[in-house]
Amino acid sequence: MHYSWNSKLKGEFEKPYFQELTAFVNKEYIQNTCYPKKEAIYAAFDFCSYENTKVVILGQDPYHGPNQANGLCFSVQDGIKHPPSLINIFKELQSDVDKHYPESSNLEHWAKQGVLLLNAILTVRADEAGSHQKKGWETFTDAIIKTLSDEKEGLVFLLWGGYAKKKVKLIDNTKHHILTSGHPSPLSANRGYWFGNRHFSKTNHILLGLGNKTIDW
């Protein structure tokens, strides 16, 4: 985790729930196959410093297939087949900002430009979606969202799907910009709730208006 987050999250690290969460995660990684790799659990905070954060994309929990999850929501390691949600993200990117469909499925380059790719739950057991829900991760990541909302101004929050939209209560919409749409998963996208949201160009338009550098999606 980039050092800039330490002072912001120190209080959370010291709370009993986080100690219990850490013990649970350590045990799970010893007894089961879990994703992402242990050293990548906090990758979202490695590549995107607190100071540099200007866009926040919220996911739910990591991909649970072999070698997929890399600690950044919606992102997978290069060389891995693009998951359906990521395919739809890239299709919207193509039509929105006229960008070629990316070869790389790793979204590190977004994170390095100030896009916090934050899952609500940072770990998962192999082949068991949602298996690490309600163990403390949600409390931790909610605290991150609220800290960002309270202490920064002019962030762009992209809330895709019902789960992410519930986090709106943590965000001060008088200080920040919130863009919502359906989830990029095929179930939602094929019903017309994802394609055409133009969130990538809208985000850059907002950033320009704030005098910030745009994201090279």
C-alpha positions as YAML, in Angstrom:
chain: A
units: angstrom
residues:
- id: 1
  name: MET
  ca: [0.00, 0.00, 0.00]
- id: 2
  name: HIS
  ca: [1.36, 3.41, -0.98]
- id: 3
  name: TYR
  ca: [2.56, 5.22, 2.14]
- id: 4
  name: SER
  ca: [0.15, 8.12, 1.53]
- id: 5
  name: TRP
  ca: [-2.77, 5.94, 2.68]
- id: 6
  name: ASN
  ca: [-1.21, 4.97, 6.00]
- id: 7
  name: SER
  ca: [-2.10, 8.09, 7.97]
- id: 8
  name: LYS
  ca: [-5.61, 8.11, 6.50]
- id: 9
  name: LEU
  ca: [-6.33, 4.49, 7.41]
- id: 10
  name: LYS
  ca: [-4.27, 4.06, 10.57]
- id: 11
  name: GLY
  ca: [-7.39, 4.33, 12.71]
- id: 12
  name: GLU
  ca: [-9.07, 1.50, 10.78]
- id: 13
  name: PHE
  ca: [-6.02, -0.76, 11.04]
- id: 14
  name: GLU
  ca: [-6.16, -0.45, 14.84]
- id: 15
  name: LYS
  ca: [-9.84, -1.33, 15.24]
- id: 16
  name: PRO
  ca: [-10.85, -4.80, 16.52]
- id: 17
  name: TYR
  ca: [-12.81, -5.63, 13.35]
- id: 18
  name: PHE
  ca: [-9.70, -5.16, 11.20]
- id: 19
  name: GLN
  ca: [-7.63, -7.38, 13.49]
- id: 20
  name: GLU
  ca: [-10.30, -10.08, 13.16]
- id: 21
  name: LEU
  ca: [-10.44, -9.57, 9.39]
- id: 22
  name: THR
  ca: [-6.66, -9.91, 9.10]
- id: 23
  name: ALA
  ca: [-6.72, -13.14, 11.11]
- id: 24
  name: PHE
  ca: [-9.53, -14.52, 8.93]
- id: 25
  name: VAL
  ca: [-7.75, -13.64, 5.68]
- id: 26
  name: ASN
  ca: [-4.44, -15.12, 6.86]
- id: 27
  name: LYS
  ca: [-6.18, -18.37, 7.80]
- id: 28
  name: GLU
  ca: [-8.06, -18.51, 4.49]
- id: 29
  name: TYR
  ca: [-4.88, -18.06, 2.47]
- id: 30
  name: ILE
  ca: [-3.22, -20.88, 4.44]
- id: 31
  name: GLN
  ca: [-6.11, -23.32, 4.23]
- id: 32
  name: ASN
  ca: [-7.58, -22.52, 0.80]
- id: 33
  name: THR
  ca: [-6.72, -21.14, -2.60]
- id: 34
  name: CYS
  ca: [-7.68, -17.47, -2.54]
- id: 35
  name: TYR
  ca: [-7.42, -14.54, -4.91]
- id: 36
  name: PRO
  ca: [-5.75, -12.22, -5.64]
- id: 37
  name: LYS
  ca: [-2.24, -13.25, -4.65]
- id: 38
  name: LYS
  ca: [-1.60, -12.10, -1.11]
- id: 39
  name: GLU
  ca: [0.88, -9.45, -2.20]
- id: 40
  name: ALA
  ca: [-1.76, -7.93, -4.52]
- id: 41
  name: ILE
  ca: [-4.61, -7.60, -2.01]
- id: 42
  name: TYR
  ca: [-3.95, -3.87, -1.65]
- id: 43
  name: ALA
  ca: [-2.87, -3.27, -5.25]
- id: 44
  name: ALA
  ca: [-5.51, -0.58, -5.75]
- id: 45
  name: PHE
  ca: [-3.67, 1.47, -3.13]
- id: 46
  name: ASP
  ca: [-0.22, 0.58, -4.44]
- id: 47
  name: PHE
  ca: [-0.77, 2.06, -7.88]
- id: 48
  name: CYS
  ca: [-3.03, 4.97, -6.91]
- id: 49
  name: SER
  ca: [-1.82, 7.20, -4.09]
- id: 50
  name: TYR
  ca: [-4.22, 9.10, -1.85]
- id: 51
  name: GLU
  ca: [-3.04, 12.45, -3.18]
- id: 52
  name: ASN
  ca: [-3.33, 11.37, -6.80]
- id: 53
  name: THR
  ca: [-6.85, 9.92, -6.51]
- id: 54
  name: LYS
  ca: [-9.32, 11.82, -8.70]
- id: 55
  name: VAL
  ca: [-11.65, 9.08, -9.98]
- id: 56
  name: VAL
  ca: [-13.09, 6.15, -8.01]
- id: 57
  name: ILE
  ca: [-14.56, 3.05, -9.68]
- id: 58
  name: LEU
  ca: [-16.30, 0.64, -7.33]
- id: 59
  name: GLY
  ca: [-16.52, -3.10, -7.84]
- id: 60
  name: GLN
  ca: [-17.88, -5.84, -5.58]
- id: 61
  name: ASP
  ca: [-15.39, -8.65, -5.04]
- id: 62
  name: PRO
  ca: [-12.41, -10.06, -6.99]
- id: 63
  name: TYR
  ca: [-12.69, -12.49, -9.86]
- id: 64
  name: HIS
  ca: [-12.59, -15.99, -8.43]
- id: 65
  name: GLY
  ca: [-11.10, -17.88, -11.38]
- id: 66
  name: PRO
  ca: [-7.45, -18.99, -11.66]
- id: 67
  name: ASN
  ca: [-4.94, -16.18, -12.30]
- id: 68
  name: GLN
  ca: [-7.62, -13.56, -12.98]
- id: 69
  name: ALA
  ca: [-7.75, -11.16, -10.03]
- id: 70
  name: ASN
  ca: [-4.87, -8.71, -9.67]
- id: 71
  name: GLY
  ca: [-6.19, -6.48, -6.88]
- id: 72
  name: LEU
  ca: [-7.80, -3.87, -9.15]
- id: 73
  name: CYS
  ca: [-11.55, -4.05, -9.71]
- id: 74
  name: PHE
  ca: [-12.60, -5.29, -13.17]
- id: 75
  name: SER
  ca: [-8.92, -5.76, -14.13]
- id: 76
  name: VAL
  ca: [-7.19, -9.06, -14.90]
- id: 77
  name: GLN
  ca: [-3.60, -10.02, -15.56]
- id: 78
  name: ASP
  ca: [-2.32, -9.81, -19.12]
- id: 79
  name: GLY
  ca: [-2.62, -13.05, -21.04]
- id: 80
  name: ILE
  ca: [-5.86, -13.99, -19.30]
- id: 81
  name: LYS
  ca: [-9.10, -14.20, -21.29]
- id: 82
  name: HIS
  ca: [-11.08, -10.98, -20.84]
- id: 83
  name: PRO
  ca: [-14.06, -11.57, -18.52]
- id: 84
  name: PRO
  ca: [-17.50, -10.58, -19.86]
- id: 85
  name: SER
  ca: [-17.80, -7.42, -17.74]
- id: 86
  name: LEU
  ca: [-14.39, -6.18, -18.88]
- id: 87
  name: ILE
  ca: [-15.29, -6.90, -22.50]
- id: 88
  name: ASN
  ca: [-18.36, -4.68, -22.13]
- id: 89
  name: ILE
  ca: [-16.30, -1.96, -20.42]
- id: 90
  name: PHE
  ca: [-13.91, -1.96, -23.36]
- id: 91
  name: LYS
  ca: [-16.78, -1.95, -25.89]
- id: 92
  name: GLU
  ca: [-18.25, 1.14, -24.23]
- id: 93
  name: LEU
  ca: [-14.80, 2.69, -24.15]
- id: 94
  name: GLN
  ca: [-14.50, 2.08, -27.90]
- id: 95
  name: SER
  ca: [-17.78, 3.76, -28.75]
- id: 96
  name: ASP
  ca: [-17.45, 6.56, -26.20]
- id: 97
  name: VAL
  ca: [-13.94, 7.87, -26.83]
- id: 98
  name: ASP
  ca: [-13.23, 6.22, -30.19]
- id: 99
  name: LYS
  ca: [-10.44, 4.08, -28.77]
- id: 100
  name: HIS
  ca: [-9.32, 0.77, -30.22]
- id: 101
  name: TYR
  ca: [-10.34, -2.28, -28.19]
- id: 102
  name: PRO
  ca: [-7.40, -2.68, -25.75]
- id: 103
  name: GLU
  ca: [-5.16, -5.71, -26.01]
- id: 104
  name: SER
  ca: [-4.17, -5.44, -22.36]
- id: 105
  name: SER
  ca: [-6.71, -6.49, -19.76]
- id: 106
  name: ASN
  ca: [-4.61, -5.03, -16.94]
- id: 107
  name: LEU
  ca: [-5.95, -1.66, -15.80]
- id: 108
  name: GLU
  ca: [-2.81, -0.61, -13.93]
- id: 109
  name: HIS
  ca: [-2.37, 2.31, -16.33]
- id: 110
  name: TRP
  ca: [-5.72, 3.71, -15.19]
- id: 111
  name: ALA
  ca: [-4.71, 3.38, -11.54]
- id: 112
  name: LYS
  ca: [-1.39, 5.12, -12.13]
- id: 113
  name: GLN
  ca: [-3.27, 8.13, -13.51]
- id: 114
  name: GLY
  ca: [-5.38, 8.52, -10.37]
- id: 115
  name: VAL
  ca: [-8.24, 6.04, -10.85]
- id: 116
  name: LEU
  ca: [-8.83, 4.11, -7.62]
- id: 117
  name: LEU
  ca: [-10.12, 0.71, -8.75]
- id: 118
  name: LEU
  ca: [-11.69, -0.36, -5.48]
- id: 119
  name: ASN
  ca: [-13.55, -3.57, -4.78]
- id: 120
  name: ALA
  ca: [-15.80, -3.50, -1.73]
- id: 121
  name: ILE
  ca: [-14.37, -6.89, -0.77]
- id: 122
  name: LEU
  ca: [-10.67, -7.36, -1.42]
- id: 123
  name: THR
  ca: [-10.31, -11.16, -1.28]
- id: 124
  name: VAL
  ca: [-12.23, -14.26, -2.36]
- id: 125
  name: ARG
  ca: [-11.90, -18.04, -2.13]
- id: 126
  name: ALA
  ca: [-11.29, -19.78, -5.46]
- id: 127
  name: ASP
  ca: [-14.48, -20.60, -7.36]
- id: 128
  name: GLU
  ca: [-16.68, -19.21, -4.58]
- id: 129
  name: ALA
  ca: [-17.97, -15.76, -5.47]
- id: 130
  name: GLY
  ca: [-18.79, -13.67, -2.41]
- id: 131
  name: SER
  ca: [-17.12, -16.13, -0.04]
- id: 132
  name: HIS
  ca: [-15.37, -13.35, 1.91]
- id: 133
  name: GLN
  ca: [-18.43, -11.13, 2.28]
- id: 134
  name: LYS
  ca: [-19.38, -9.81, 5.72]
- id: 135
  name: LYS
  ca: [-15.99, -10.53, 7.25]
- id: 136
  name: GLY
  ca: [-15.00, -6.89, 7.64]
- id: 137
  name: TRP
  ca: [-13.87, -5.82, 4.19]
- id: 138
  name: GLU
  ca: [-17.03, -3.82, 3.58]
- id: 139
  name: THR
  ca: [-16.49, -1.86, 6.79]
- id: 140
  name: PHE
  ca: [-12.92, -1.09, 5.71]
- id: 141
  name: THR
  ca: [-13.72, -0.04, 2.15]
- id: 142
  name: ASP
  ca: [-16.76, 2.00, 3.26]
- id: 143
  name: ALA
  ca: [-14.39, 3.89, 5.56]
- id: 144
  name: ILE
  ca: [-12.11, 4.57, 2.58]
- id: 145
  name: ILE
  ca: [-14.98, 5.93, 0.48]
- id: 146
  name: LYS
  ca: [-16.16, 8.15, 3.34]
- id: 147
  name: THR
  ca: [-12.63, 9.41, 4.02]
- id: 148
  name: LEU
  ca: [-12.19, 10.33, 0.37]
- id: 149
  name: SER
  ca: [-15.58, 12.05, 0.35]
- id: 150
  name: ASP
  ca: [-14.96, 13.97, 3.56]
- id: 151
  name: GLU
  ca: [-11.36, 15.04, 3.00]
- id: 152
  name: LYS
  ca: [-11.12, 15.62, -0.76]
- id: 153
  name: GLU
  ca: [-13.12, 17.67, -3.25]
- id: 154
  name: GLY
  ca: [-14.04, 17.25, -6.90]
- id: 155
  name: LEU
  ca: [-13.69, 13.48, -7.14]
- id: 156
  name: VAL
  ca: [-15.61, 11.58, -9.81]
- id: 157
  name: PHE
  ca: [-17.30, 8.43, -8.47]
- id: 158
  name: LEU
  ca: [-18.42, 5.84, -11.05]
- id: 159
  name: LEU
  ca: [-21.09, 3.61, -9.53]
- id: 160
  name: TRP
  ca: [-21.98, 0.73, -11.83]
- id: 161
  name: GLY
  ca: [-24.82, -1.56, -10.82]
- id: 162
  name: GLY
  ca: [-27.07, -1.84, -7.79]
- id: 163
  name: TYR
  ca: [-24.37, -2.85, -5.34]
- id: 164
  name: ALA
  ca: [-22.14, 0.12, -6.15]
- id: 165
  name: LYS
  ca: [-25.07, 2.55, -6.19]
- id: 166
  name: LYS
  ca: [-25.78, 1.73, -2.54]
- id: 167
  name: LYS
  ca: [-22.49, 3.43, -1.67]
- id: 168
  name: VAL
  ca: [-23.92, 6.80, -2.71]
- id: 169
  name: LYS
  ca: [-24.93, 7.38, 0.91]
- id: 170
  name: LEU
  ca: [-21.23, 7.59, 1.81]
- id: 171
  name: ILE
  ca: [-20.49, 10.34, -0.72]
- id: 172
  name: ASP
  ca: [-21.15, 14.06, -0.33]
- id: 173
  name: ASN
  ca: [-22.73, 14.99, -3.65]
- id: 174
  name: THR
  ca: [-22.28, 18.70, -2.95]
- id: 175
  name: LYS
  ca: [-18.50, 18.24, -3.17]
- id: 176
  name: HIS
  ca: [-18.13, 15.41, -5.66]
- id: 177
  name: HIS
  ca: [-19.49, 14.18, -9.00]
- id: 178
  name: ILE
  ca: [-21.39, 10.88, -9.07]
- id: 179
  name: LEU
  ca: [-22.09, 9.01, -12.32]
- id: 180
  name: THR
  ca: [-24.32, 5.94, -12.16]
- id: 181
  name: SER
  ca: [-25.39, 3.29, -14.64]
- id: 182
  name: GLY
  ca: [-26.19, -0.38, -14.88]
- id: 183
  name: HIS
  ca: [-23.44, -2.91, -14.33]
- id: 184
  name: PRO
  ca: [-21.25, -3.89, -17.31]
- id: 185
  name: SER
  ca: [-22.06, -7.59, -16.80]
- id: 186
  name: PRO
  ca: [-23.90, -9.15, -19.77]
- id: 187
  name: LEU
  ca: [-27.12, -9.55, -17.75]
- id: 188
  name: SER
  ca: [-27.37, -5.80, -17.22]
- id: 189
  name: ALA
  ca: [-25.62, -4.60, -20.36]
- id: 190
  name: ASN
  ca: [-27.80, -6.65, -22.69]
- id: 191
  name: ARG
  ca: [-30.91, -5.10, -21.14]
- id: 192
  name: GLY
  ca: [-29.70, -1.65, -22.11]
- id: 193
  name: TYR
  ca: [-28.50, -0.48, -18.69]
- id: 194
  name: TRP
  ca: [-24.78, -0.16, -19.52]
- id: 195
  name: PHE
  ca: [-24.02, 0.70, -23.14]
- id: 196
  name: GLY
  ca: [-24.23, 4.36, -23.98]
- id: 197
  name: ASN
  ca: [-23.52, 5.68, -20.47]
- id: 198
  name: ARG
  ca: [-20.46, 7.54, -21.85]
- id: 199
  name: HIS
  ca: [-18.87, 7.58, -18.41]
- id: 200
  name: PHE
  ca: [-15.34, 7.79, -19.79]
- id: 201
  name: SER
  ca: [-15.86, 10.98, -21.79]
- id: 202
  name: LYS
  ca: [-18.11, 12.45, -19.08]
- id: 203
  name: THR
  ca: [-15.40, 11.85, -16.48]
- id: 204
  name: ASN
  ca: [-12.82, 13.61, -18.61]
- id: 205
  name: HIS
  ca: [-15.19, 16.51, -19.24]
- id: 206
  name: ILE
  ca: [-15.64, 16.92, -15.48]
- id: 207
  name: LEU
  ca: [-11.90, 16.69, -14.84]
- id: 208
  name: LEU
  ca: [-11.21, 19.33, -17.50]
- id: 209
  name: GLY
  ca: [-13.77, 21.62, -15.91]
- id: 210
  name: LEU
  ca: [-11.97, 21.24, -12.58]
- id: 211
  name: GLY
  ca: [-8.62, 22.05, -14.15]
- id: 212
  name: ASN
  ca: [-7.36, 18.49, -13.72]
- id: 213
  name: LYS
  ca: [-5.53, 16.32, -16.21]
- id: 214
  name: THR
  ca: [-7.83, 13.93, -18.04]
- id: 215
  name: ILE
  ca: [-7.51, 10.13, -17.97]
- id: 216
  name: ASP
  ca: [-5.96, 8.38, -20.97]
- id: 217
  name: TRP
  ca: [-8.37, 5.46, -20.90]
...
